Amino acid sequence: MLESSLWSSVLNIVGTALAVYVIVIILVAVFQSHFIFFPERRIMATPKIMQLPFEEVAFITEDNVILSGWFIPREDSKGVILFCHGNAGNISHRLDSLNIFYRLGLSTFIFDYRGYGRSRGKITEEGTYRDAEAAWRYLVRIKEYPPNEIIIFGRSLGGTIATRLAKHHKPKGLIIESTFTSVPDIAAGLYPYLPVRLLSRYQYKAIDCIREVRSPVLIIHSRNDEIIPFSHGQKLFETASNPKEFLEISGSHNEGFLTSGRHYTIGLRSFIDKLSN
């Protein structure tokens, strides 16, 4: 009788654990987008607060979504940065980076993906790729920049979008910062006991795209990054074709470029100057 009761208790525990596991899998599968995208609509400030000149830009994607961005011109610029930002906030949360690029002698075009800031539409992976393509076309066709004057920059999720864009074009250079190899790779590290590789509807496979980039590449990553492991930056660097450089910075995922200060800007300047030689 005791053995039967014990066995029944064990079965109940196992059944409950299995049910919880299945529920977690279902929640992860259904709410994936909430783990990937954290858009904000409100524009907190403009480049004016940094005393930077800027133009508000509206442009359209191939699937007729109206996007919003800023063009920050720099006289006698060494080129133009096409800025693909990360998965949270909007362009108004990147003012420090806009200031850095301006001080480095570059113009910058930063845009919001669909569903972010003042951009219309609903965020999707394919949508972000189309948005980046539309930004590229804006620089080439409207601003009349030749591809060999455009440096594509991407931070975090934006690095995967930037890498895919560089794969399909030949920019002056590609700079990716704090970027992961793919969504399934980063998810597998965060949730090792869930079948996330099978469940993932999002890919963002920078690791596949970067091997096909034929422009000079700079990969920036912090060993202290608490969100995207340093190993992802190393793997991307190993996979990229030459010419390539790696800049190790310090500090957190979101603040590393600020924490590293002069070391960061010197590394950027060195790479950008080589592109102009």
Secondary structure, DSSP 8 states (H G I E B T S, - for coil): -HHHHHHHHHHHHHHHHHHHHHHHHHHHHHTHHHHH-EE-------GGGGT---EEEEEE-TT--EEEEEEE--TT-S-EEEEE--SEE-GGG-HHHHHHHHHTT-EEEEE--TTSTT--S---HHHHHHHHHHHHHIIIIIS---GGGEEEEEETHHHHHHHHHHHHS--SEEEEES--S-HHHHHHHH-TTS-HHHH-S----HHHHHTT--S-EEEEEETT-SSS-HHHHHHHHHHS-SSEEEEEE-S-TTTHHHHTTHHHHHHHHHHHHHHH-
